[in-house]
């Protein structure tokens, strides 16, 4: 039920959608959504713990599992 985990929190949802769209900078995500950067960092840690995103040298990306969940959410119009 990762879908519920993502969409139940607006910050996690925003971060997940931005990473899925190719954004790699947490600072830019925070500014774009008018969020406190620490809240964005907490959300990314939670998403990493659930295996949905991973850190690469140039920023964050969705894992294969994260892409699968993104597809499910997109298909169900939850995003």
N, C-alpha and C positions, 0 to 999 in steps of 0.2 A: 504494500500500500504506500509506496513512495509518492504516488501522485498526491495523496492527501497530505503527506508531510510537506510537500512543496507548496501546494496552493493554500494551505491553512495559515501561512505566514506571508504577509505582503512583501517583506524584505527578501526572504528566501526566494519567493516567486520572481521578484524583479531581477535578482542576481542570476537566478537560473536561466531566465529568458534572455538576459543580456549576454551571458556566456554562450548560450545556444546560438545567438545571433552573431557571434564572433568577437564580441568585446573581450579584451584580455586584461584591462586595467580596472582594479577595484576603485581607484580614485575617481575615474571617469564615471563609473556606474553610480557611485555615491553622489557626485555632482549632478548628474543627469536626473536622478530621481529625488534630489534634495534630501538625502539620507545622511546620517552621521556615519563617517567612515568606519568607526569601530563596529557599528551594527552590521555593516556590509562584511567586515572581516569575520564577525561571529557567524553570519549566515554562510559564508564560503566554507568555514571550518565544519559546520553542520553538514553541508552538502558533500564535503570531502569524506566525512565519517560515514556517510551513507553510500559512498562509492559512486556518486553522480558526477563529480568533477575531479580533475586532477591538475596539479601545478606543473607547468612546463617552464623552460627557461624564459620564454617570452610572455608568460602569463598563464591564465587558466583556460582549460578546455573541458568539454563534456567527455566523460568516459563512454565506452560503447554502451554500457548499461544506461548512462545518462541520456544518450541519444535515443535509446529505445523508449525510455520513459517520456522524453520530450515528444516523440512521435505519437505516443498514446494520448498525451495531454492535448496536443495540437489536433489530433483526430476527433477528440471528444469536445472540442471547442472550450476547454477549461482555461486556455491561455488567451 
